[in-house]
């Protein structure tokens, strides 16, 4: 698959409409599998801060709710959207629920998980809040769940991707 083809893999948004990463503009996109009942859920606040800090420069966070890790995203789409809005003031797009690992993983995640992290490890998503920064050219940088969104390495990668 060409790098730019990654940005054109379809998935469903929260309303059930087919979308691609390119639908959110030509800038970098931070793809994150999210969950409402996880110890890492407070990362929503930092993700929203990144959206506010860099959104006007073409950057977008896209949250992909996932219930694959100990059932930590059990709610309906309405419940998930309400939680994100009222608890963390999330303004970035939230998609329909996806699987990120296994045979039934979303096609976008099947492609993303081929990317190695900073330690040279590719493969399965480890947990909720794993982050994939997809550049305008389709290049991917991978950051594991415990690396917080406002970590200087992630911020620098976003700035580099913005040019």
BALOBA-1460 file (C-alpha; in Angstrom, 3 decimals):
// residues 163
<rec num="1" residu="x" x="0.000" y="0.000" z="0.000"/>
<rec num="2" residu="x" x="1.326" y="3.448" z="-0.849"/>
<rec num="3" residu="x" x="1.690" y="5.812" z="2.068"/>
<rec num="4" residu="x" x="-1.012" y="8.178" z="0.814"/>
<rec num="5" residu="x" x="-3.438" y="5.257" z="0.351"/>
<rec num="6" residu="x" x="-3.501" y="4.919" z="4.155"/>
<rec num="7" residu="x" x="-5.255" y="8.295" z="4.369"/>
<rec num="8" residu="x" x="-8.000" y="6.980" z="2.072"/>
<rec num="9" residu="x" x="-8.986" y="3.800" z="3.947"/>
<rec num="10" residu="x" x="-12.691" y="4.149" z="4.810"/>
<rec num="11" residu="x" x="-14.188" y="3.916" z="8.303"/>
<rec num="12" residu="x" x="-17.496" y="5.048" z="9.814"/>
<rec num="13" residu="x" x="-17.936" y="8.251" z="11.780"/>
<rec num="14" residu="x" x="-20.192" y="8.451" z="14.850"/>
<rec num="15" residu="x" x="-23.238" y="9.001" z="12.623"/>
<rec num="16" residu="x" x="-22.444" y="5.952" z="10.470"/>
<rec num="17" residu="x" x="-21.175" y="7.928" z="7.456"/>
<rec num="18" residu="x" x="-18.160" y="6.565" z="5.585"/>
<rec num="19" residu="x" x="-15.108" y="8.776" z="6.081"/>
<rec num="20" residu="x" x="-11.355" y="8.725" z="5.452"/>
<rec num="21" residu="x" x="-8.552" y="10.592" z="7.188"/>
<rec num="22" residu="x" x="-8.406" y="12.884" z="4.152"/>
<rec num="23" residu="x" x="-11.968" y="14.014" z="4.993"/>
<rec num="24" residu="x" x="-10.438" y="15.860" z="7.965"/>
<rec num="25" residu="x" x="-8.129" y="17.923" z="5.755"/>
<rec num="26" residu="x" x="-4.669" y="17.498" z="4.314"/>
<rec num="27" residu="x" x="-2.816" y="18.087" z="7.573"/>
<rec num="28" residu="x" x="-1.540" y="15.562" z="10.101"/>
<rec num="29" residu="x" x="-4.059" y="13.399" z="11.960"/>
<rec num="30" residu="x" x="-3.521" y="11.820" z="15.376"/>
<rec num="31" residu="x" x="-5.487" y="8.538" z="15.361"/>
<rec num="32" residu="x" x="-6.208" y="7.334" z="18.913"/>
<rec num="33" residu="x" x="-8.223" y="4.347" z="20.144"/>
<rec num="34" residu="x" x="-10.178" y="5.765" z="23.080"/>
<rec num="35" residu="x" x="-12.208" y="4.414" z="25.996"/>
<rec num="36" residu="x" x="-14.340" y="6.104" z="28.662"/>
<rec num="37" residu="x" x="-13.685" y="3.743" z="31.570"/>
<rec num="38" residu="x" x="-9.901" y="3.324" z="31.453"/>
<rec num="39" residu="x" x="-7.178" y="4.535" z="33.779"/>
<rec num="40" residu="x" x="-5.787" y="6.431" z="30.769"/>
<rec num="41" residu="x" x="-9.107" y="8.177" z="30.007"/>
<rec num="42" residu="x" x="-7.821" y="11.523" z="31.399"/>
<rec num="43" residu="x" x="-5.661" y="11.658" z="28.247"/>
<rec num="44" residu="x" x="-8.822" y="13.023" z="26.576"/>
<rec num="45" residu="x" x="-7.996" y="16.388" z="28.189"/>
<rec num="46" residu="x" x="-4.502" y="16.428" z="26.660"/>
<rec num="47" residu="x" x="-5.829" y="15.291" z="23.272"/>
<rec num="48" residu="x" x="-8.332" y="18.158" z="23.344"/>
<rec num="49" residu="x" x="-5.530" y="20.563" z="24.255"/>
<rec num="50" residu="x" x="-3.508" y="19.384" z="21.233"/>
<rec num="51" residu="x" x="-6.598" y="19.881" z="19.046"/>
<rec num="52" residu="x" x="-7.004" y="23.443" z="20.341"/>
<rec num="53" residu="x" x="-3.278" y="24.205" z="20.086"/>
<rec num="54" residu="x" x="-2.730" y="22.936" z="16.538"/>
<rec num="55" residu="x" x="-6.207" y="22.690" z="14.955"/>
<rec num="56" residu="x" x="-6.024" y="26.067" z="13.257"/>
<rec num="57" residu="x" x="-2.851" y="24.881" z="11.503"/>
<rec num="58" residu="x" x="-4.595" y="21.871" z="9.917"/>
<rec num="59" residu="x" x="-3.994" y="19.233" z="12.623"/>
<rec num="60" residu="x" x="-6.821" y="16.950" z="13.764"/>
<rec num="61" residu="x" x="-7.211" y="14.357" z="16.505"/>
<rec num="62" residu="x" x="-9.617" y="11.537" z="15.594"/>
<rec num="63" residu="x" x="-10.832" y="9.294" z="18.411"/>
<rec num="64" residu="x" x="-11.772" y="5.689" z="17.627"/>
<rec num="65" residu="x" x="-13.789" y="4.199" z="20.527"/>
<rec num="66" residu="x" x="-12.777" y="0.611" z="21.202"/>
<rec num="67" residu="x" x="-14.221" y="-1.909" z="23.658"/>
<rec num="68" residu="x" x="-11.561" y="-4.614" z="23.137"/>
<rec num="69" residu="x" x="-9.604" y="-3.967" z="26.334"/>
<rec num="70" residu="x" x="-11.529" y="-5.319" z="29.339"/>
<rec num="71" residu="x" x="-14.785" y="-3.777" z="28.086"/>
<rec num="72" residu="x" x="-13.698" y="-0.241" z="28.941"/>
<rec num="73" residu="x" x="-15.876" y="1.380" z="26.256"/>
<rec num="74" residu="x" x="-19.243" y="-0.354" z="26.790"/>
<rec num="75" residu="x" x="-21.581" y="2.552" z="26.023"/>
<rec num="76" residu="x" x="-23.704" y="3.356" z="23.008"/>
<rec num="77" residu="x" x="-22.455" y="5.974" z="20.566"/>
<rec num="78" residu="x" x="-24.774" y="8.548" z="22.147"/>
<rec num="79" residu="x" x="-23.361" y="7.758" z="25.603"/>
<rec num="80" residu="x" x="-19.778" y="7.941" z="24.337"/>
<rec num="81" residu="x" x="-20.330" y="11.288" z="22.609"/>
<rec num="82" residu="x" x="-22.122" y="12.699" z="25.669"/>
<rec num="83" residu="x" x="-19.286" y="11.562" z="27.955"/>
<rec num="84" residu="x" x="-16.602" y="13.071" z="25.697"/>
<rec num="85" residu="x" x="-18.459" y="16.357" z="25.397"/>
<rec num="86" residu="x" x="-19.537" y="16.881" z="28.995"/>
<rec num="87" residu="x" x="-16.518" y="15.404" z="30.797"/>
<rec num="88" residu="x" x="-13.655" y="16.604" z="28.604"/>
<rec num="89" residu="x" x="-15.152" y="19.193" z="26.240"/>
<rec num="90" residu="x" x="-13.994" y="17.152" z="23.270"/>
<rec num="91" residu="x" x="-14.300" y="19.060" z="20.004"/>
<rec num="92" residu="x" x="-12.374" y="16.643" z="17.791"/>
<rec num="93" residu="x" x="-14.172" y="13.934" z="15.780"/>
<rec num="94" residu="x" x="-15.129" y="10.644" z="17.403"/>
<rec num="95" residu="x" x="-15.835" y="7.714" z="15.069"/>
<rec num="96" residu="x" x="-18.044" y="4.668" z="15.352"/>
<rec num="97" residu="x" x="-16.705" y="1.917" z="17.616"/>
<rec num="98" residu="x" x="-13.965" y="-0.218" z="16.092"/>
<rec num="99" residu="x" x="-11.850" y="-3.238" z="16.831"/>
<rec num="100" residu="x" x="-8.146" y="-2.430" z="16.680"/>
<rec num="101" residu="x" x="-6.715" y="-5.953" z="16.948"/>
<rec num="102" residu="x" x="-7.503" y="-9.356" z="15.496"/>
<rec num="103" residu="x" x="-9.242" y="-10.685" z="12.457"/>
<rec num="104" residu="x" x="-12.098" y="-8.188" z="12.700"/>
<rec num="105" residu="x" x="-9.907" y="-5.137" z="13.224"/>
<rec num="106" residu="x" x="-10.846" y="-2.039" z="11.258"/>
<rec num="107" residu="x" x="-8.951" y="-1.834" z="7.962"/>
<rec num="108" residu="x" x="-7.297" y="1.404" z="9.055"/>
<rec num="109" residu="x" x="-5.936" y="-0.286" z="12.173"/>
<rec num="110" residu="x" x="-4.758" y="-3.312" z="10.185"/>
<rec num="111" residu="x" x="-2.619" y="-0.881" z="8.201"/>
<rec num="112" residu="x" x="-1.526" y="1.290" z="11.144"/>
<rec num="113" residu="x" x="-0.362" y="-1.615" z="13.302"/>
<rec num="114" residu="x" x="2.273" y="-2.484" z="10.701"/>
<rec num="115" residu="x" x="4.104" y="0.649" z="11.893"/>
<rec num="116" residu="x" x="6.913" y="0.218" z="14.402"/>
<rec num="117" residu="x" x="7.030" y="2.265" z="17.590"/>
<rec num="118" residu="x" x="10.157" y="4.042" z="18.851"/>
<rec num="119" residu="x" x="11.544" y="0.718" z="20.102"/>
<rec num="120" residu="x" x="11.153" y="-0.930" z="16.707"/>
<rec num="121" residu="x" x="8.084" y="-2.961" z="17.700"/>
<rec num="122" residu="x" x="5.109" y="-3.247" z="15.335"/>
<rec num="123" residu="x" x="1.979" y="-5.352" z="15.716"/>
<rec num="124" residu="x" x="-0.993" y="-5.335" z="18.038"/>
<rec num="125" residu="x" x="-2.282" y="-2.240" z="19.779"/>
<rec num="126" residu="x" x="-1.212" y="-2.670" z="23.408"/>
<rec num="127" residu="x" x="-4.078" y="-0.851" z="25.145"/>
<rec num="128" residu="x" x="-6.465" y="2.085" z="24.966"/>
<rec num="129" residu="x" x="-4.995" y="5.440" z="23.924"/>
<rec num="130" residu="x" x="-2.336" y="4.148" z="21.547"/>
<rec num="131" residu="x" x="-1.511" y="6.992" z="19.174"/>
<rec num="132" residu="x" x="-0.654" y="7.011" z="15.472"/>
<rec num="133" residu="x" x="0.377" y="10.331" z="13.921"/>
<rec num="134" residu="x" x="-0.422" y="10.140" z="10.210"/>
<rec num="135" residu="x" x="1.357" y="12.832" z="8.228"/>
<rec num="136" residu="x" x="0.020" y="14.609" z="5.148"/>
<rec num="137" residu="x" x="2.153" y="12.241" z="3.037"/>
<rec num="138" residu="x" x="0.765" y="9.140" z="4.781"/>
<rec num="139" residu="x" x="3.863" y="8.597" z="6.911"/>
<rec num="140" residu="x" x="3.123" y="7.207" z="10.385"/>
<rec num="141" residu="x" x="4.714" y="7.691" z="13.809"/>
<rec num="142" residu="x" x="3.505" y="5.380" z="16.568"/>
<rec num="143" residu="x" x="3.297" y="6.200" z="20.268"/>
<rec num="144" residu="x" x="2.267" y="3.668" z="22.900"/>
<rec num="145" residu="x" x="-0.627" y="4.211" z="25.354"/>
<rec num="146" residu="x" x="1.320" y="5.383" z="28.400"/>
<rec num="147" residu="x" x="3.109" y="8.095" z="26.419"/>
<rec num="148" residu="x" x="0.873" y="11.074" z="27.199"/>
<rec num="149" residu="x" x="-0.399" y="13.210" z="24.310"/>
<rec num="150" residu="x" x="1.468" y="16.320" z="25.473"/>
<rec num="151" residu="x" x="4.791" y="14.463" z="25.743"/>
<rec num="152" residu="x" x="7.461" y="16.680" z="24.092"/>
<rec num="153" residu="x" x="8.253" y="13.895" z="21.592"/>
<rec num="154" residu="x" x="4.641" y="13.804" z="20.375"/>
<rec num="155" residu="x" x="4.344" y="17.600" z="20.269"/>
<rec num="156" residu="x" x="7.601" y="17.816" z="18.276"/>
<rec num="157" residu="x" x="6.342" y="15.141" z="15.860"/>
<rec num="158" residu="x" x="3.116" y="17.110" z="15.311"/>
<rec num="159" residu="x" x="5.069" y="20.309" z="14.720"/>
<rec num="160" residu="x" x="7.360" y="18.494" z="12.252"/>
<rec num="161" residu="x" x="4.339" y="17.066" z="10.404"/>
<rec num="162" residu="x" x="2.803" y="20.544" z="10.187"/>
<rec num="163" residu="x" x="5.977" y="21.772" z="8.485"/>
